[in-house]
Each structure stands twice: as C-alpha cells, then as structure tokens.
Amino acid sequence: MEQHNITGKLIEYVRTEANISRGELCRGLCSRAFLARVEKGERT
C-alpha cells in the first residue's frame, strides 16, 4: 500500500472515531470533496 493510502485511511479512521464530519474537519482548510479523495487514496 502506498503512503498516501495509509495516510488517507488514518485520517478517515481518526475522523470517524472522533465523530467528526468531513465538513467539520476541513472547514477553512480544503473542500469536502478533496478530503474525500485523500481518504480514498485518489489524492495525496
């Protein structure tokens, strides 16, 4: 597994364990769509 896939999965795991939505996590930083792509391993 490539590093960005591990990073995305880690972000997704921690976010869901903390019960934080994508919108809450990326507010002011990036778009929800971008975060979703990172979590899926489509973006680094």
mmCIF file of the N, C-alpha and C atoms, coordinates in Angstrom:
data_MODEL
# 
_entry.id   MODEL 
# 
loop_
_atom_site.group_PDB 
_atom_site.id 
_atom_site.type_symbol 
_atom_site.label_atom_id 
_atom_site.label_alt_id 
_atom_site.label_comp_id 
_atom_site.label_asym_id 
_atom_site.label_entity_id 
_atom_site.label_seq_id 
_atom_site.pdbx_PDB_ins_code 
_atom_site.Cartn_x 
_atom_site.Cartn_y 
_atom_site.Cartn_z 
_atom_site.occupancy 
_atom_site.B_iso_or_equiv 
_atom_site.pdbx_formal_charge 
_atom_site.auth_seq_id 
_atom_site.auth_comp_id 
_atom_site.auth_asym_id 
_atom_site.auth_atom_id 
_atom_site.pdbx_PDB_model_num 
ATOM 1   N N  . MET A 1 1  ? 0.850   -1.182 0.000  1.00 0.00 ? 1  MET A N  1 
ATOM 2   C CA . MET A 1 1  ? 0.000   0.000  0.000  1.00 0.00 ? 1  MET A CA 1 
ATOM 3   C C  . MET A 1 1  ? 0.891   1.238  0.000  1.00 0.00 ? 1  MET A C  1 
ATOM 4   N N  . GLU A 1 2  ? 0.559   2.185  -0.823 1.00 0.00 ? 2  GLU A N  1 
ATOM 5   C CA . GLU A 1 2  ? 1.343   3.402  -0.907 1.00 0.00 ? 2  GLU A CA 1 
ATOM 6   C C  . GLU A 1 2  ? 1.090   4.292  0.305  1.00 0.00 ? 2  GLU A C  1 
ATOM 7   N N  . GLN A 1 3  ? 2.043   5.163  0.576  1.00 0.00 ? 3  GLN A N  1 
ATOM 8   C CA . GLN A 1 3  ? 1.965   6.026  1.757  1.00 0.00 ? 3  GLN A CA 1 
ATOM 9   C C  . GLN A 1 3  ? 0.697   6.870  1.792  1.00 0.00 ? 3  GLN A C  1 
ATOM 10  N N  . HIS A 1 4  ? 0.278   7.457  0.653  1.00 0.00 ? 4  HIS A N  1 
ATOM 11  C CA . HIS A 1 4  ? -0.909  8.313  0.686  1.00 0.00 ? 4  HIS A CA 1 
ATOM 12  C C  . HIS A 1 4  ? -2.167  7.519  0.997  1.00 0.00 ? 4  HIS A C  1 
ATOM 13  N N  . ASN A 1 5  ? -2.198  6.245  0.642  1.00 0.00 ? 5  ASN A N  1 
ATOM 14  C CA . ASN A 1 5  ? -3.357  5.424  1.001  1.00 0.00 ? 5  ASN A CA 1 
ATOM 15  C C  . ASN A 1 5  ? -3.400  5.204  2.510  1.00 0.00 ? 5  ASN A C  1 
ATOM 16  N N  . ILE A 1 6  ? -2.253  4.972  3.111  1.00 0.00 ? 6  ILE A N  1 
ATOM 17  C CA . ILE A 1 6  ? -2.184  4.788  4.563  1.00 0.00 ? 6  ILE A CA 1 
ATOM 18  C C  . ILE A 1 6  ? -2.599  6.081  5.266  1.00 0.00 ? 6  ILE A C  1 
ATOM 19  N N  . THR A 1 7  ? -2.093  7.193  4.789  1.00 0.00 ? 7  THR A N  1 
ATOM 20  C CA . THR A 1 7  ? -2.412  8.481  5.396  1.00 0.00 ? 7  THR A CA 1 
ATOM 21  C C  . THR A 1 7  ? -3.904  8.773  5.295  1.00 0.00 ? 7  THR A C  1 
ATOM 22  N N  . GLY A 1 8  ? -4.479  8.552  4.136  1.00 0.00 ? 8  GLY A N  1 
ATOM 23  C CA . GLY A 1 8  ? -5.908  8.781  3.951  1.00 0.00 ? 8  GLY A CA 1 
ATOM 24  C C  . GLY A 1 8  ? -6.756  7.906  4.848  1.00 0.00 ? 8  GLY A C  1 
ATOM 25  N N  . LYS A 1 9  ? -6.391  6.641  4.947  1.00 0.00 ? 9  LYS A N  1 
ATOM 26  C CA . LYS A 1 9  ? -7.139  5.725  5.810  1.00 0.00 ? 9  LYS A CA 1 
ATOM 27  C C  . LYS A 1 9  ? -7.006  6.120  7.279  1.00 0.00 ? 9  LYS A C  1 
ATOM 28  N N  . LEU A 1 10 ? -5.818  6.586  7.663  1.00 0.00 ? 10 LEU A N  1 
ATOM 29  C CA . LEU A 1 10 ? -5.626  7.039  9.037  1.00 0.00 ? 10 LEU A CA 1 
ATOM 30  C C  . LEU A 1 10 ? -6.482  8.266  9.329  1.00 0.00 ? 10 LEU A C  1 
ATOM 31  N N  . ILE A 1 11 ? -6.497  9.218  8.406  1.00 0.00 ? 11 ILE A N  1 
ATOM 32  C CA . ILE A 1 11 ? -7.337  10.407 8.578  1.00 0.00 ? 11 ILE A CA 1 
ATOM 33  C C  . ILE A 1 11 ? -8.799  10.003 8.715  1.00 0.00 ? 11 ILE A C  1 
ATOM 34  N N  . GLU A 1 12 ? -9.250  9.128  7.836  1.00 0.00 ? 12 GLU A N  1 
ATOM 35  C CA . GLU A 1 12 ? -10.642 8.682  7.884  1.00 0.00 ? 12 GLU A CA 1 
ATOM 36  C C  . GLU A 1 12 ? -10.954 7.972  9.200  1.00 0.00 ? 12 GLU A C  1 
ATOM 37  N N  . TYR A 1 13 ? -10.067 7.099  9.650  1.00 0.00 ? 13 TYR A N  1 
ATOM 38  C CA . TYR A 1 13 ? -10.285 6.358  10.892 1.00 0.00 ? 13 TYR A CA 1 
ATOM 39  C C  . TYR A 1 13 ? -10.392 7.306  12.089 1.00 0.00 ? 13 TYR A C  1 
ATOM 40  N N  . VAL A 1 14 ? -9.422  8.197  12.215 1.00 0.00 ? 14 VAL A N  1 
ATOM 41  C CA . VAL A 1 14 ? -9.414  9.116  13.357 1.00 0.00 ? 14 VAL A CA 1 
ATOM 42  C C  . VAL A 1 14 ? -10.631 10.038 13.306 1.00 0.00 ? 14 VAL A C  1 
ATOM 43  N N  . ARG A 1 15 ? -10.968 10.510 12.109 1.00 0.00 ? 15 ARG A N  1 
ATOM 44  C CA . ARG A 1 15 ? -12.123 11.403 11.957 1.00 0.00 ? 15 ARG A CA 1 
ATOM 45  C C  . ARG A 1 15 ? -13.406 10.704 12.380 1.00 0.00 ? 15 ARG A C  1 
ATOM 46  N N  . THR A 1 16 ? -13.606 9.475  11.932 1.00 0.00 ? 16 THR A N  1 
ATOM 47  C CA . THR A 1 16 ? -14.844 8.771  12.274 1.00 0.00 ? 16 THR A CA 1 
ATOM 48  C C  . THR A 1 16 ? -14.873 8.358  13.746 1.00 0.00 ? 16 THR A C  1 
ATOM 49  N N  . GLU A 1 17 ? -13.731 7.979  14.298 1.00 0.00 ? 17 GLU A N  1 
ATOM 50  C CA . GLU A 1 17 ? -13.681 7.635  15.726 1.00 0.00 ? 17 GLU A CA 1 
ATOM 51  C C  . GLU A 1 17 ? -14.004 8.849  16.597 1.00 0.00 ? 17 GLU A C  1 
ATOM 52  N N  . ALA A 1 18 ? -13.607 10.022 16.136 1.00 0.00 ? 18 ALA A N  1 
ATOM 53  C CA . ALA A 1 18 ? -13.882 11.264 16.874 1.00 0.00 ? 18 ALA A CA 1 
ATOM 54  C C  . ALA A 1 18 ? -15.269 11.808 16.551 1.00 0.00 ? 18 ALA A C  1 
ATOM 55  N N  . ASN A 1 19 ? -15.985 11.109 15.655 1.00 0.00 ? 19 ASN A N  1 
ATOM 56  C CA . ASN A 1 19 ? -17.331 11.514 15.258 1.00 0.00 ? 19 ASN A CA 1 
ATOM 57  C C  . ASN A 1 19 ? -17.350 12.936 14.681 1.00 0.00 ? 19 ASN A C  1 
ATOM 58  N N  . ILE A 1 20 ? -16.389 13.180 13.785 1.00 0.00 ? 20 ILE A N  1 
ATOM 59  C CA . ILE A 1 20 ? -16.277 14.476 13.120 1.00 0.00 ? 20 ILE A CA 1 
ATOM 60  C C  . ILE A 1 20 ? -16.616 14.282 11.650 1.00 0.00 ? 20 ILE A C  1 
ATOM 61  N N  . SER A 1 21 ? -17.453 15.144 11.111 1.00 0.00 ? 21 SER A N  1 
ATOM 62  C CA . SER A 1 21 ? -17.794 15.052 9.690  1.00 0.00 ? 21 SER A CA 1 
ATOM 63  C C  . SER A 1 21 ? -16.653 15.594 8.843  1.00 0.00 ? 21 SER A C  1 
ATOM 64  N N  . ARG A 1 22 ? -16.674 15.252 7.572  1.00 0.00 ? 22 ARG A N  1 
ATOM 65  C CA . ARG A 1 22 ? -15.675 15.807 6.658  1.00 0.00 ? 22 ARG A CA 1 
ATOM 66  C C  . ARG A 1 22 ? -15.762 17.327 6.627  1.00 0.00 ? 22 ARG A C  1 
ATOM 67  N N  . GLY A 1 23 ? -16.981 17.839 6.629  1.00 0.00 ? 23 GLY A N  1 
ATOM 68  C CA . GLY A 1 23 ? -17.181 19.284 6.601  1.00 0.00 ? 23 GLY A CA 1 
ATOM 69  C C  . GLY A 1 23 ? -16.570 19.982 7.803  1.00 0.00 ? 23 GLY A C  1 
ATOM 70  N N  . GLU A 1 24 ? -16.731 19.377 8.968  1.00 0.00 ? 24 GLU A N  1 
ATOM 71  C CA . GLU A 1 24 ? -16.154 19.967 10.179 1.00 0.00 ? 24 GLU A CA 1 
ATOM 72  C C  . GLU A 1 24 ? -14.630 19.925 10.146 1.00 0.00 ? 24 GLU A C  1 
ATOM 73  N N  . LEU A 1 25 ? -14.084 18.816 9.689  1.00 0.00 ? 25 LEU A N  1 
ATOM 74  C CA . LEU A 1 25 ? -12.629 18.659 9.676  1.00 0.00 ? 25 LEU A CA 1 
ATOM 75  C C  . LEU A 1 25 ? -11.957 19.615 8.702  1.00 0.00 ? 25 LEU A C  1 
ATOM 76  N N  . CYS A 1 26 ? -12.539 19.798 7.546  1.00 0.00 ? 26 CYS A N  1 
ATOM 77  C CA . CYS A 1 26 ? -11.850 20.595 6.524  1.00 0.00 ? 26 CYS A CA 1 
ATOM 78  C C  . CYS A 1 26 ? -12.306 22.044 6.474  1.00 0.00 ? 26 CYS A C  1 
ATOM 79  N N  . ARG A 1 27 ? -13.164 22.461 7.372  1.00 0.00 ? 27 ARG A N  1 
ATOM 80  C CA . ARG A 1 27 ? -13.660 23.845 7.374  1.00 0.00 ? 27 ARG A CA 1 
ATOM 81  C C  . ARG A 1 27 ? -12.492 24.835 7.387  1.00 0.00 ? 27 ARG A C  1 
ATOM 82  N N  . GLY A 1 28 ? -12.419 25.639 6.350  1.00 0.00 ? 28 GLY A N  1 
ATOM 83  C CA . GLY A 1 28 ? -11.381 26.647 6.242  1.00 0.00 ? 28 GLY A CA 1 
ATOM 84  C C  . GLY A 1 28 ? -10.058 26.147 5.720  1.00 0.00 ? 28 GLY A C  1 
ATOM 85  N N  . LEU A 1 29 ? -9.937  24.842 5.494  1.00 0.00 ? 29 LEU A N  1 
ATOM 86  C CA . LEU A 1 29 ? -8.667  24.276 5.032  1.00 0.00 ? 29 LEU A CA 1 
ATOM 87  C C  . LEU A 1 29 ? -8.722  23.774 3.596  1.00 0.00 ? 29 LEU A C  1 
ATOM 88  N N  . CYS A 1 30 ? -9.763  23.015 3.284  1.00 0.00 ? 30 CYS A N  1 
ATOM 89  C CA . CYS A 1 30 ? -9.902  22.426 1.951  1.00 0.00 ? 30 CYS A CA 1 
ATOM 90  C C  . CYS A 1 30 ? -11.378 22.078 1.744  1.00 0.00 ? 30 CYS A C  1 
ATOM 91  N N  . SER A 1 31 ? -11.700 21.592 0.559  1.00 0.00 ? 31 SER A N  1 
ATOM 92  C CA . SER A 1 31 ? -13.091 21.213 0.294  1.00 0.00 ? 31 SER A CA 1 
ATOM 93  C C  . SER A 1 31 ? -13.368 19.806 0.819  1.00 0.00 ? 31 SER A C  1 
ATOM 94  N N  . ARG A 1 32 ? -14.631 19.525 1.055  1.00 0.00 ? 32 ARG A N  1 
ATOM 95  C CA . ARG A 1 32 ? -15.025 18.172 1.467  1.00 0.00 ? 32 ARG A CA 1 
ATOM 96  C C  . ARG A 1 32 ? -14.690 17.155 0.390  1.00 0.00 ? 32 ARG A C  1 
ATOM 97  N N  . ALA A 1 33 ? -14.846 17.555 -0.867 1.00 0.00 ? 33 ALA A N  1 
ATOM 98  C CA . ALA A 1 33 ? -14.537 16.654 -1.982 1.00 0.00 ? 33 ALA A CA 1 
ATOM 99  C C  . ALA A 1 33 ? -13.055 16.292 -1.986 1.00 0.00 ? 33 ALA A C  1 
ATOM 100 N N  . PHE A 1 34 ? -12.199 17.274 -1.737 1.00 0.00 ? 34 PHE A N  1 
ATOM 101 C CA . PHE A 1 34 ? -10.761 16.996 -1.695 1.00 0.00 ? 34 PHE A CA 1 
ATOM 102 C C  . PHE A 1 34 ? -10.440 16.026 -0.568 1.00 0.00 ? 34 PHE A C  1 
ATOM 103 N N  . LEU A 1 35 ? -11.003 16.249 0.613  1.00 0.00 ? 35 LEU A N  1 
ATOM 104 C CA . LEU A 1 35 ? -10.764 15.358 1.746  1.00 0.00 ? 35 LEU A CA 1 
ATOM 105 C C  . LEU A 1 35 ? -11.245 13.951 1.436  1.00 0.00 ? 35 LEU A C  1 
ATOM 106 N N  . ALA A 1 36 ? -12.385 13.830 0.789  1.00 0.00 ? 36 ALA A N  1 
ATOM 107 C CA . ALA A 1 36 ? -12.890 12.510 0.411  1.00 0.00 ? 36 ALA A CA 1 
ATOM 108 C C  . ALA A 1 36 ? -11.914 11.806 -0.525 1.00 0.00 ? 36 ALA A C  1 
ATOM 109 N N  . ARG A 1 37 ? -11.339 12.554 -1.466 1.00 0.00 ? 37 ARG A N  1 
ATOM 110 C CA . ARG A 1 37 ? -10.363 11.966 -2.394 1.00 0.00 ? 37 ARG A CA 1 
ATOM 111 C C  . ARG A 1 37 ? -9.096  11.528 -1.663 1.00 0.00 ? 37 ARG A C  1 
ATOM 112 N N  . VAL A 1 38 ? -8.674  12.299 -0.678 1.00 0.00 ? 38 VAL A N  1 
ATOM 113 C CA . VAL A 1 38 ? -7.495  11.923 0.118  1.00 0.00 ? 38 VAL A CA 1 
ATOM 114 C C  . VAL A 1 38 ? -7.789  10.628 0.869  1.00 0.00 ? 38 VAL A C  1 
ATOM 115 N N  . GLU A 1 39 ? -8.952  10.551 1.506  1.00 0.00 ? 39 GLU A N  1 
ATOM 116 C CA . GLU A 1 39 ? -9.312  9.364  2.264  1.00 0.00 ? 39 GLU A CA 1 
ATOM 117 C C  . GLU A 1 39 ? -9.407  8.135  1.379  1.00 0.00 ? 39 GLU A C  1 
ATOM 118 N N  . LYS A 1 40 ? -9.818  8.305  0.133  1.00 0.00 ? 40 LYS A N  1 
ATOM 119 C CA . LYS A 1 40 ? -9.933  7.193  -0.826 1.00 0.00 ? 40 LYS A CA 1 
ATOM 120 C C  . LYS A 1 40 ? -8.612  6.850  -1.487 1.00 0.00 ? 40 LYS A C  1 
ATOM 121 N N  . GLY A 1 41 ? -7.590  7.669  -1.256 1.00 0.00 ? 41 GLY A N  1 
ATOM 122 C CA . GLY A 1 41 ? -6.296  7.416  -1.862 1.00 0.00 ? 41 GLY A CA 1 
ATOM 123 C C  . GLY A 1 41 ? -6.167  7.935  -3.280 1.00 0.00 ? 41 GLY A C  1 
ATOM 124 N N  . GLU A 1 42 ? -7.108  8.758  -3.713 1.00 0.00 ? 42 GLU A N  1 
ATOM 125 C CA . GLU A 1 42 ? -7.067  9.306  -5.067 1.00 0.00 ? 42 GLU A CA 1 
ATOM 126 C C  . GLU A 1 42 ? -6.202  10.551 -5.143 1.00 0.00 ? 42 GLU A C  1 
ATOM 127 N N  . ARG A 1 43 ? -5.938  11.203 -4.014 1.00 0.00 ? 43 ARG A N  1 
ATOM 128 C CA . ARG A 1 43 ? -5.116  12.401 -3.956 1.00 0.00 ? 43 ARG A CA 1 
ATOM 129 C C  . ARG A 1 43 ? -4.115  12.251 -2.819 1.00 0.00 ? 43 ARG A C  1 
ATOM 130 N N  . THR A 1 44 ? -3.028  12.966 -2.939 1.00 0.00 ? 44 THR A N  1 
ATOM 131 C CA . THR A 1 44 ? -2.012  12.922 -1.862 1.00 0.00 ? 44 THR A CA 1 
ATOM 132 C C  . THR A 1 44 ? -2.072  14.191 -1.058 1.00 0.00 ? 44 THR A C  1 
# 
